Structure formats: C-alpha cells, structure tokens
Amino acid sequence: MDLDQTICFCRKVSARDIKGAVDNGAKTVEEVQQATTAATVCGRCKSKVEACMKEFLGK
C-alpha cells in the first residue's frame, strides 16, 4: 500500500497516518478514528480506514 495515499479526504488522513495510529496501539476503527480523525465527518471512507487498518495489523 502506498503510505502517501489519502484515505480520508474530509480530514486529509493518509495511510501513513493510519499506520502510525496502529503502530501506536490502535486496534479498532474507533481507536483509529480517535487518533487520526479519519471517517469522522461524512463516514464514506470508513470501510477504507478499516481495510487499511487490517492490512497494518496483519489480518
């Protein structure tokens, strides 16, 4: 995955930001949302956030 890819356009959150949240202990979408603010405006990217998070968790 391209770490510079924008996952959440509303909040300008990249895959790198999500990876950082996961590396810092986020294990749920809600924890990633709290850490990055991704998927907290319109919610359309929530499935992308979840997929990205799962990849970084190795699931």
C-alpha positions as a LaTeX table, in Angstrom:
\begin{tabular}{lrrr}
\hline
Residue & $x$ (\AA) & $y$ (\AA) & $z$ (\AA) \\
\hline
Met1 & 0.00 & 0.00 & 0.00 \\
Asp2 & 1.17 & 3.50 & $-0.84$ \\
Leu3 & 1.58 & 5.19 & 2.55 \\
Asp4 & 1.05 & 8.60 & 0.95 \\
Gln5 & $-2.38$ & 7.61 & $-0.37$ \\
Thr6 & $-5.16$ & 9.76 & 1.05 \\
Ile7 & $-7.72$ & 7.56 & 2.78 \\
Cys8 & $-9.96$ & 10.26 & 4.27 \\
Phe9 & $-10.34$ & 13.32 & 2.07 \\
Cys10 & $-12.53$ & 15.25 & 4.54 \\
Arg11 & $-9.78$ & 15.24 & 7.17 \\
Lys12 & $-6.79$ & 14.71 & 4.83 \\
Val13 & $-5.70$ & 11.49 & 6.56 \\
Ser14 & $-3.19$ & 9.31 & 4.74 \\
Ala15 & $-2.43$ & 5.61 & 5.00 \\
Arg16 & 0.76 & 6.68 & 6.80 \\
Asp17 & $-1.36$ & 8.40 & 9.47 \\
Ile18 & $-3.43$ & 5.26 & 9.95 \\
Lys19 & $-0.28$ & 3.14 & 10.12 \\
Gly20 & 1.04 & 5.49 & 12.80 \\
Ala21 & $-2.14$ & 5.05 & 14.83 \\
Val22 & $-1.91$ & 1.25 & 14.51 \\
Asp23 & 1.79 & 1.31 & 15.39 \\
Asn24 & 0.87 & 3.33 & 18.50 \\
Gly25 & $-1.63$ & 0.70 & 19.64 \\
Ala26 & $-4.93$ & 1.40 & 17.85 \\
Lys27 & $-6.71$ & $-1.91$ & 17.30 \\
Thr28 & $-10.23$ & $-0.84$ & 16.37 \\
Val29 & $-11.72$ & 1.54 & 13.81 \\
Glu30 & $-12.91$ & 3.70 & 16.69 \\
Glu31 & $-9.38$ & 3.96 & 18.10 \\
Val32 & $-8.03$ & 4.88 & 14.66 \\
Gln33 & $-10.78$ & 7.49 & 14.34 \\
Gln34 & $-9.85$ & 8.93 & 17.72 \\
Ala35 & $-6.15$ & 9.04 & 16.86 \\
Thr36 & $-6.46$ & 10.42 & 13.30 \\
Thr37 & $-9.99$ & 11.90 & 12.97 \\
Ala38 & $-10.41$ & 9.79 & 9.80 \\
Ala39 & $-14.00$ & 8.82 & 8.98 \\
Thr40 & $-15.43$ & 11.29 & 11.48 \\
Val41 & $-17.01$ & 13.76 & 9.05 \\
Cys42 & $-19.01$ & 12.08 & 6.28 \\
Gly43 & $-18.08$ & 8.46 & 7.02 \\
Arg44 & $-17.73$ & 7.40 & 3.38 \\
Cys45 & $-14.14$ & 6.29 & 3.92 \\
Lys46 & $-14.83$ & 4.14 & 6.99 \\
Ser47 & $-14.51$ & 0.89 & 5.01 \\
Lys48 & $-11.20$ & 2.11 & 3.52 \\
Val49 & $-9.97$ & 3.01 & 7.01 \\
Glu50 & $-10.93$ & $-0.45$ & 8.24 \\
Ala51 & $-9.24$ & $-2.21$ & 5.30 \\
Cys52 & $-6.09$ & $-0.15$ & 5.75 \\
Met53 & $-6.06$ & $-0.83$ & 9.47 \\
Lys54 & $-6.47$ & $-4.59$ & 8.93 \\
Glu55 & $-3.57$ & $-4.61$ & 6.49 \\
Phe56 & $-1.32$ & $-2.90$ & 9.02 \\
Leu57 & $-2.46$ & $-5.27$ & 11.78 \\
Gly58 & $-1.67$ & $-8.21$ & 9.51 \\
Lys59 & $-5.23$ & $-9.55$ & 9.46 \\
\hline
\end{tabular}
